Amino acid sequence: MKVLIPLAGKGTRLRPHTHVVPKPMLKVAGRPVMSYVMDDVLKLGNVEEVVYITGHLKEKVEAYTRGAYKIPSVFIEQKVQDGTAGAIALTKSHVDQPVLIIFVDTIFDADLSVVKDLDGDGVIWTKEVEDYQRFGVVVTDADGFMTKIVEKPKTPISKRANIGLYYIKNWKLLFEGIDYVLTQPANKGEWYLTDAFQYMIDHGARIKVVDVAGWYDAGQLETLLDTNRVMLEKGRARRPASLGDGANIVEPVYIEDGVTIEHATVGPNVSLGAGSVVRHSIVRDAVIGTHASIEHSHIHDSFLGDNVVVHGVHGRVNAGDHSEVRSTSGG
């Protein structure tokens, strides 16, 4: 099996952080988002090669993945952002066997082992949601095989959201479908991979639909913070042996070694990077990078990059690397 991972997006909803960090490499509970999924992939044990489709900050993606995962890899640049079908089309010359396609800006609780004894042409994983109008939803037949995908339905035809995780055993028909899609008029300038899946279904493919136990989005500030909370609650919490005088920790938190907390309350749901300092402050529901400094502040629902200074601030803060946020009143 080969694994195809599109990573070319700019992550505009997570700016300013994604100006310098690729979206799948932003951290929740102390780890890059994409690492959670990659760990599950590598446990399968039958991955021959990973093909990364890069674009924005491609050098950082390549440096990170080569260092983190000792597995044969190929990097292909998607120079034109023409959609998910266009991205996967770029991998065609590298695919000669079944593929696992993963969009790694979300985290899944998924049983990937179902691909080993698959009766059919592929698997699409879904998650039942109440706000189905926001998503592409998957419709199934009585046997649990996909019949169609409907983008953002106005009526409740299905609540099983397409979450961006697919296994395609019939890879030849997949690329036939992609070739067909790319000859059709673009939808707002893009061609969608889901239309290629619909082509497969229309040409006799049987794609099994499997629900995941959990699906955690990290594509915008609010959902990233919520995913950080979930990962802490699911076992990623940690705290070092020593912090500082007057440190009050409200679990769950993820605090790296080398952090100083003095006369301050940190938590719940806070991830705090190495070398950071929190003094005379209250911090909750936040993801904070390395070597940040927070003093005389009360912040919540915040996302701070590396080397950020926050002084005398009360409220929410969203600040990229090397930023300073200070109260005009002196705090």
C-alpha positions in Angstrom: 0.0 0.0 0.0 1.0 3.6 -0.7 -0.1 6.6 1.4 -1.0 9.8 -0.3 -1.0 13.0 1.8 -2.0 16.3 0.4 -0.3 19.2 2.3 -0.3 22.1 -0.1 -2.9 24.3 1.5 -2.0 27.7 3.0 -4.1 27.3 6.1 -5.6 30.8 5.8 -8.1 30.3 8.7 -5.1 29.8 11.1 -3.2 32.9 10.2 -0.9 34.4 11.4 0.5 31.1 12.6 0.4 29.4 9.2 2.5 32.2 7.7 5.5 30.4 9.1 4.3 26.9 10.1 2.4 24.5 7.7 -1.1 23.9 9.1 -0.6 20.1 9.7 2.5 20.9 11.7 0.8 23.2 14.2 0.8 21.5 17.6 -1.9 20.3 19.9 -1.0 18.7 23.2 2.6 19.1 22.4 2.6 17.3 19.0 2.1 18.3 15.4 -1.4 17.5 14.3 -0.3 15.2 11.5 1.8 13.1 13.8 -1.3 11.6 15.5 -2.5 10.2 12.2 0.9 9.2 10.9 1.5 7.0 14.0 -1.7 5.0 13.2 -0.6 4.7 9.6 2.8 3.3 10.4 1.2 0.7 12.8 -0.3 -0.9 9.7 3.1 -2.3 8.8 2.5 -2.6 5.1 3.2 0.9 3.9 5.7 0.8 1.0 5.9 4.5 0.4 4.4 7.8 1.4 3.8 10.4 -1.3 3.5 14.0 0.1 1.8 16.6 -2.1 3.4 19.9 -0.9 3.0 23.6 -1.7 3.0 26.2 1.0 6.2 26.1 3.1 7.2 22.9 1.3 10.7 22.9 2.6 9.5 22.8 6.2 7.1 19.9 5.5 9.9 17.9 3.8 12.4 18.6 6.6 10.0 17.6 9.3 8.6 14.4 7.7 12.1 13.1 6.6 13.3 13.6 10.2 10.2 12.2 11.9 9.4 9.1 9.8 12.0 6.7 8.5 10.0 5.4 5.6 10.6 5.8 1.8 9.0 9.1 0.8 8.3 11.2 -2.3 7.6 14.9 -2.4 5.6 16.4 -5.2 4.8 20.1 -5.4 1.3 21.2 -6.2 2.1 24.5 -7.9 -1.5 25.4 -8.8 -4.1 25.1 -6.1 -6.8 23.5 -8.3 -8.4 21.2 -5.7 -8.1 17.8 -4.2 -8.6 15.9 -7.4 -5.8 18.0 -8.9 -3.5 17.2 -6.0 -4.0 13.4 -6.1 -3.6 13.5 -9.9 0.0 14.6 -9.4 0.8 11.2 -7.7 -0.4 9.0 -10.6 3.1 8.1 -11.9 4.0 6.9 -8.4 0.9 4.7 -7.8 1.0 1.0 -8.8 -1.0 -0.5 -5.9 -3.9 0.4 -3.4 -3.6 3.8 -1.7 -4.6 5.3 1.6 -5.4 9.0 1.2 -5.3 11.2 4.3 -5.9 14.9 4.8 -3.8 15.4 7.9 -5.2 18.7 9.3 -7.6 16.6 11.4 -7.2 13.8 13.9 -9.2 10.6 13.7 -10.0 7.7 16.0 -10.3 5.2 13.2 -9.7 1.5 12.8 -7.4 1.4 9.7 -7.0 -2.4 10.0 -10.3 -2.9 8.2 -8.5 -2.5 4.9 -6.7 -5.8 5.4 -9.8 -7.9 4.8 -11.8 -5.6 2.6 -14.6 -7.0 0.5 -14.9 -4.2 -2.0 -13.0 -1.5 -3.9 -12.3 0.9 -1.1 -13.3 2.4 2.2 -14.4 5.9 3.0 -14.5 6.9 6.7 -17.2 9.1 8.0 -18.5 10.7 11.2 -22.1 11.4 12.0 -22.7 15.0 12.7 -25.7 17.2 13.5 -24.6 20.2 11.5 -24.5 18.2 8.3 -25.2 21.3 6.1 -21.5 22.3 6.6 -20.1 19.1 5.1 -20.0 16.8 2.2 -22.1 13.9 3.4 -22.1 10.2 2.3 -25.2 8.3 1.4 -25.2 4.5 1.7 -27.2 1.5 0.6 -28.7 -1.1 2.9 -25.4 -3.0 2.9 -23.3 0.0 4.0 -21.7 0.8 0.6 -21.6 4.4 -0.7 -24.1 5.4 -3.3 -23.3 9.1 -3.5 -21.7 12.1 -1.9 -23.7 15.3 -1.5 -21.9 18.6 -0.8 -23.6 20.7 2.0 -27.1 19.3 1.6 -30.0 21.5 2.6 -32.2 18.5 3.6 -31.1 15.7 5.9 -30.3 13.2 3.2 -27.4 11.9 5.4 -25.6 13.0 8.6 -22.4 11.0 7.8 -19.8 13.6 7.1 -16.9 13.0 4.7 -13.8 13.5 7.0 -10.9 13.2 4.5 -9.7 9.6 5.1 -10.0 7.0 2.3 -8.6 3.7 1.2 -8.9 2.8 -2.4 -8.1 -0.7 -3.4 -9.2 -0.2 -7.1 -6.6 2.5 -7.7 -6.8 2.2 -11.5 -10.5 3.1 -11.5 -9.7 5.9 -9.1 -7.3 7.6 -11.5 -9.7 7.0 -14.4 -12.2 8.9 -12.3 -9.8 11.7 -11.6 -8.9 12.0 -15.3 -12.6 12.3 -16.1 -13.2 14.9 -13.3 -10.4 17.1 -14.6 -12.1 17.3 -18.0 -15.2 18.7 -16.5 -15.9 22.3 -15.7 -14.3 23.4 -12.4 -16.4 24.2 -9.3 -15.3 27.7 -8.3 -11.9 27.0 -9.8 -11.4 23.6 -8.2 -11.8 19.9 -9.0 -12.9 17.6 -6.1 -11.7 14.1 -5.3 -15.1 13.2 -4.1 -16.4 13.6 -7.7 -13.9 10.9 -8.7 -15.3 8.7 -6.0 -18.7 9.3 -7.5 -17.4 8.3 -10.9 -16.1 5.1 -9.4 -19.5 4.3 -7.9 -21.3 5.1 -11.1 -18.9 2.6 -12.8 -19.7 -0.3 -10.5 -17.3 0.2 -7.6 -18.2 -0.9 -4.1 -16.8 1.5 -1.5 -17.5 0.6 2.1 -18.5 3.4 4.5 -17.1 3.1 8.0 -17.8 5.4 10.9 -14.9 6.6 13.0 -15.1 6.8 16.8 -13.8 10.3 16.9 -13.0 13.2 14.5 -11.2 16.2 15.8 -10.6 19.2 13.5 -7.6 21.5 13.8 -8.4 23.8 10.8 -9.4 26.9 12.6 -8.7 28.5 16.0 -11.8 27.4 17.9 -11.6 23.8 16.7 -7.9 23.6 17.2 -8.3 24.6 20.9 -11.1 22.1 21.3 -8.9 19.4 19.8 -6.1 20.3 22.2 -8.6 19.8 25.0 -9.7 16.4 23.7 -6.1 15.2 23.3 -5.2 16.2 26.8 -8.3 14.4 28.2 -7.4 11.3 26.1 -4.0 10.8 27.8 -1.6 13.4 26.3 -1.5 15.5 29.6 1.9 15.9 31.4 3.5 18.2 33.8 7.2 18.4 34.8 8.5 17.6 38.3 9.2 21.2 39.2 7.8 24.5 38.0 8.2 27.5 40.4 7.0 29.2 43.5 3.2 29.7 43.7 2.5 27.5 40.6 -1.2 26.4 40.6 -1.9 23.8 37.9 -5.5 22.9 36.9 -5.5 19.6 35.0 -5.5 18.6 32.3 -2.4 20.4 30.9 0.6 19.6 28.8 3.7 21.4 30.1 7.1 20.7 28.7 10.3 20.7 30.7 12.1 24.0 31.2 8.9 26.0 31.8 8.7 28.5 34.7 5.4 29.2 36.4 5.5 31.6 39.3 2.5 32.9 41.3 0.2 31.9 38.4 -2.6 29.5 37.6 -2.3 27.4 34.4 -5.1 25.2 33.2 -7.3 23.6 32.4 -6.7 22.7 28.8 -3.4 24.4 28.3 -0.4 23.3 26.3 2.8 25.1 27.2 6.1 24.9 25.2 9.6 24.5 26.6 11.3 27.6 27.9 8.1 29.6 28.4 7.5 31.7 31.5 4.1 32.5 33.1 4.2 35.0 36.1 1.4 36.6 38.0 -1.1 35.4 35.5 -4.0 33.1 34.8 -4.0 31.0 31.6 -6.6 28.6 30.5 -7.8 26.9 27.3 -4.7 27.9 25.3 -2.0 26.5 23.1 1.3 28.3 23.7 4.6 27.8 21.9 8.2 27.7 23.1 10.0 30.6 24.9 6.8 32.6 25.4 6.5 35.1 28.2 3.2 35.9 29.9 3.1 38.3 32.8 0.4 40.1 34.7 -2.3 38.8 32.3 -5.4 36.7 32.3 -5.8 35.0 29.0 -8.1 32.3 27.7 -9.1 30.7 24.4 -5.8 31.8 23.0 -3.1 30.6 20.6 0.4 31.9 20.9 3.3 31.1 18.7 7.0 30.8 19.7 8.8 33.7 21.4 5.6 35.7 22.0 5.4 38.3 24.8 2.1 39.0 26.5 2.0 41.6 29.3 -1.0 43.1 31.1 -3.6 41.6 28.8 -7.0 40.3 29.8 -9.0 38.3 27.2 -8.3 36.2 24.1 -5.0 36.5 22.2 -4.1 35.1 18.8 -0.4 36.0 18.2 2.1 34.5 15.8 5.8 33.9 16.4 7.9 36.8 17.8 4.9 39.0 18.5 4.4 41.3 21.5 1.0 42.1 22.9 0.9 44.7 25.7 -1.9 46.5 27.5 -2.0 50.2 26.6 -2.8 50.9 30.2 0.4 49.2 31.4 -1.6 46.3 32.9 
